[in-house]
């Protein structure tokens, strides 16, 4: 089962490590900042399209982002 909190935690961690704000990532991903915030808090799960948009906005391959999420869930 997909852990939405782990998904959000990894997305937020990658975003912060890259020095990007929620405003920048949400703008590049063409989603609302509040939507991104809800994803990062684990309140909402991203659709596959949104997941790809967020990954692209952060300049990371979706598969690499998913691997980080898998690692987080396995811990």
C-alpha positions in Angstrom: 0.0 0.0 0.0 1.3 3.4 -0.9 2.1 5.5 2.2 1.1 9.1 1.3 3.1 10.5 4.2 6.2 8.9 2.9 5.5 10.1 -0.6 5.1 13.7 0.7 8.1 13.5 3.0 10.4 12.4 0.1 9.0 15.0 -2.3 9.5 17.7 0.3 13.0 16.5 1.1 14.1 16.5 -2.6 12.6 19.9 -3.1 14.4 21.4 -0.1 17.7 19.7 -1.0 17.5 21.4 -4.4 16.7 24.8 -2.8 13.3 25.1 -4.4 10.3 26.7 -2.9 6.8 25.2 -3.1 5.8 28.2 -5.3 8.5 27.4 -7.8 7.9 23.7 -8.0 4.1 24.1 -8.1 4.5 26.7 -10.9 6.8 24.6 -13.0 4.5 21.5 -12.4 1.4 23.6 -13.3 -0.4 22.6 -10.0 -1.6 24.8 -7.2 0.8 25.5 -4.3 -1.8 24.4 -1.8 -2.1 21.1 -3.8 1.7 20.6 -3.5 1.5 21.4 0.2 -1.2 18.8 0.7 0.8 16.2 -1.1 3.9 17.0 1.0 1.9 16.8 4.2 0.5 13.4 3.1 -3.1 14.7 3.0 -3.4 14.0 -0.7 -1.8 11.4 -3.1 -0.6 12.7 -6.4 -2.0 11.2 -9.6 0.6 9.6 -11.9 0.5 12.7 -14.1 1.0 15.0 -11.2 3.8 12.8 -9.9 5.6 13.1 -13.3 5.0 16.9 -13.3 6.5 17.3 -9.9 9.5 15.1 -10.7 10.1 17.1 -13.9 9.8 20.4 -12.0 12.5 19.3 -9.6 14.7 17.9 -12.5 14.6 14.4 -11.2 13.6 11.3 -13.2 10.2 9.9 -11.9 11.8 6.5 -11.5 14.6 8.0 -9.3 12.0 9.8 -7.2 9.9 6.6 -6.9 13.0 4.7 -5.8 13.6 7.2 -3.0 10.0 6.7 -2.0 10.4 3.0 -2.0 13.5 3.3 0.2 11.6 5.5 2.6 8.7 3.1 2.9 11.0 0.1 3.4 12.7 1.8 6.4 
